[in-house]
Amino acid sequence: MLGRSSVFGSSLAMSATIQTRAKSANRPARTGAEISLTAAQKRLVRESFLKLAPALDLVGQLFYLKLFRLDPAFRARFGTDAETQGRKFMAAVKLGIIALNHDDGLAPIIKLLGVRYRQMGLKVRDYRTITKALIWTLERSLETKFTPKTKDAWTVLLTQVTRILSGSDAALLRSVG
């Protein structure tokens, strides 16, 4: 015969199982608008970013100076202060690197940023310029520590971020809303 405590314990376990299943059923279906890197790629991105940590502000400034040099029109979009913009950009990159450890990551936020950036007039070619400036900055900042495998990991990450940022408004609003 079951004691009162074992029946109560079984009820709690069943309740927890039902709640867990309900939560997973309420999660949005996984779409192509995710960041998916291998464990090795995530490690390479994280480790290389950590090497920049002592000089993040300078790296951010270098990025914006290169971006403005590649396309002067970015000055009007983002402001002329490379120091402030660089600090904000590197903080966003740091948040993205942290999010690589989480299943849901930053895809929903990236989607919303993509809508905002398209309203600002950014196009796919602009994201390519931003990617080019960031890869150049990483190459210069990390020097020999920016190995071909590390560059490949960053390129895969930035390609996926670009794909999410440049998605169509209708598809983005459906998947976010």
N, C-alpha and C positions, 0 to 999 in steps of 0.2 A: 504494500500500500504506500502510496506517495504521501510524504509529509507535506505540510502546508508550505514550508520554505522551498521545497523542490518544485512544487507547482507554481509558486510565485516566481522562482528563478526561471523556470521554463517559459512563463508568460513574458517575462522581461526579455529573454533571449529572442523569442518569436517576435515581439514588438520591435526590437532593435533590427532584426532581419527585415521585417516589413518596411521600416523607416529607411533602411539603407537601400532597399530595392526601389522604393518610391523616389528617393533622392536621385538615384542613377537614372530612373526613367524620366525624370524631369530635366535632366541635363540635355542641352542642345546636341543634336547629332553632329558628329565631327564632319567638318567640311574641308575643302581644299584651302581654306583661309586660315591655316595654322602654320606655325613654325615647327618644322620637323628636321632635326639634325640627329646624327648618330651620337652616341655617348662620347666617342673620340672627338668629334667635331665640337661638341659643347665644351669638352675639357680644354681643347686648344683655344677656343674663343675666350673662355673664362681665364685661363692661365695667361694668355697674352694681354688681356685687359688688366689683370692684376699687376702686371709689370709696368703699366702706364700710371698706376695709382699715385705715385709720388709727384707726378707732373701733369695731372689731368687738366688743370686750367691752361697750362701752356699747350698741351696737345689740342685742346679745344680751340684755342686761338689759332694755332697752326692750321687746323682743319678749315676754319672760316676764312683765313687769309688765302688758302689755296682755292677754296670754293669761289670766293670773290674774284680771284685771278682767272679761274676757268670760265666764269660767267658773271660779269659785273652786274647783271640784272638782279642777282640775288641780294645785293646790298639794299635795294629798294624793298624787297620782300621781307627780309629779316632784320633790317637795320644795319647801321654802319659800325656798330660797336662790336668788334670781333671778340673782345674780352668777355662781355656779358653773354653774348650769343654762344660762345664757346663753352662757358660754364654751364649754361642751360642744356646745351646739346650733350655734353659729356655726362651730365646728371641723368638725362633720358637714356643714353646708351647704357649707363651703369644699371639703371632700373631694368632695362631689357636683358642685360646679362644675368641679373638676379632671377628674372622670370624664366630663364631657360631651365631652371630646376623645377618648375611647376607645370603640370599637365595643361592647364588652361592658359598659361603664359600671358602674353600681352596682345594676342590677336584681336580681342574685342576693342581694346584701346587703339591699336594700330588702325583698325577699320575706321573708327571714328575720326582719327587724325587724317586718314586718307580723304574722307568726305570734306573735312575742313580745309585741307591743303588744295583739293581740287577747286573749292570755292575761292581760294586765294589765287587760283590760276596755275598751279603746278601741274606739269604734264609728266608722262613717263620719261621723257628725255631729261627732265630736271632731276628725277630720282637717279638716273644713270650718272649725271654729273655729280650729284651728292655722293654716290657710291664711289665714283672715281676719286673724288677728293678725300674721302675717308680711307680708302685703300692706300692712296699715296701717303697720307698722314701716318698711317700705321707702319708702312714701310720705312718712312724716315724716322719715326719715333722708336721703333723696336729694332731697327737695323737687322743684324744677323739673327736675332731671335724671331723675326717674322719669316719663318720657314715657308717653303712651298705648301706644305700641308696646312699650316696655320692660315696662309693666304687663301687657300681653297676653302677652309672652314668659314672664314669671314665672308668670302664671296658667295657661298651657298646661303648663309644667313641673310646677307644683304639682298640677294636675289629674291628670297622668299618675302622679306619685309617689303621690297619694292612691289612685288606681285600683289600683296595685300593692300598696300597704300594706293595703288593705281587701279583697284577694282572699280566696277561700275556702281554708281550711286544706288540704283534700284536693288542690286544684289546685296550691297552692303547694308542698306537700310532694312531689308528683309531679314538678314542674318543677325543684325544687332538688335532690332526692335522686337 
